[in-house]
Amino acid sequence: MTRLKVQQVRSAIGRKKNQRETLRTLGLKRVGDVVVKEDRPEIRGMLATVPHLIAVEEVD
């Protein structure tokens, strides 16, 4: 299964509560943090909530 490398590139300060909680759920706490997640519909939905705060790339 494809994996996604997700990096937080912008701060969550001043963002809506659901966006801050989505970042936290993904495991991102601060700018520069990187997590690798399975490519699943639930994860894609979370990424769609905060596309302006993260960078995503596929990893094999």
C-alpha positions as CSV (number, residue, x, y, z in Angstrom):
1,M,0.0,0.0,0.0
2,T,1.2,3.5,-0.7
3,R,2.4,5.6,2.1
4,L,2.2,9.4,2.4
5,K,4.9,11.6,3.9
6,V,3.2,14.6,5.5
7,Q,5.2,17.7,6.7
8,Q,3.8,20.7,8.5
9,V,5.1,23.8,6.7
10,R,2.9,26.5,8.3
11,S,1.8,27.3,11.8
12,A,-1.6,26.5,13.3
13,I,-1.7,29.7,15.3
14,G,-4.8,31.6,14.6
15,R,-6.4,28.8,12.6
16,K,-9.9,27.3,13.3
17,K,-10.1,24.7,16.1
18,N,-11.0,21.8,13.7
19,Q,-7.8,22.6,11.7
20,R,-5.6,22.6,14.8
21,E,-7.2,19.3,16.0
22,T,-6.7,17.7,12.6
23,L,-3.0,18.5,12.6
24,R,-2.7,17.1,16.2
25,T,-4.6,13.9,15.1
26,L,-2.2,13.5,12.2
27,G,0.7,13.7,14.7
28,L,2.0,17.1,13.7
29,K,2.8,19.4,16.6
30,R,5.1,22.1,15.2
31,V,6.4,23.4,11.9
32,G,8.9,21.0,10.4
33,D,7.4,17.9,11.9
34,V,7.1,14.9,9.5
35,V,4.9,11.8,9.8
36,V,4.4,8.9,7.4
37,K,0.8,7.6,7.1
38,E,-0.9,4.9,5.1
39,D,-2.8,6.2,2.1
40,R,-6.4,5.7,3.2
41,P,-9.6,7.6,2.6
42,E,-9.7,8.8,6.3
43,I,-6.2,10.2,6.1
44,R,-6.9,11.8,2.7
45,G,-10.0,13.6,4.3
46,M,-7.8,14.9,7.1
47,L,-5.2,16.2,4.6
48,A,-8.0,17.9,2.6
49,T,-8.9,19.9,5.7
50,V,-5.5,21.5,6.1
51,P,-3.8,21.6,2.6
52,H,-2.6,25.1,3.2
53,L,-0.6,24.1,6.3
54,I,1.1,20.9,5.0
55,A,3.2,19.4,2.2
56,V,2.4,15.8,1.1
57,E,4.4,13.4,-1.1
58,E,4.1,9.7,-1.8
59,V,6.7,7.3,-0.5
60,D,7.1,3.7,-1.4
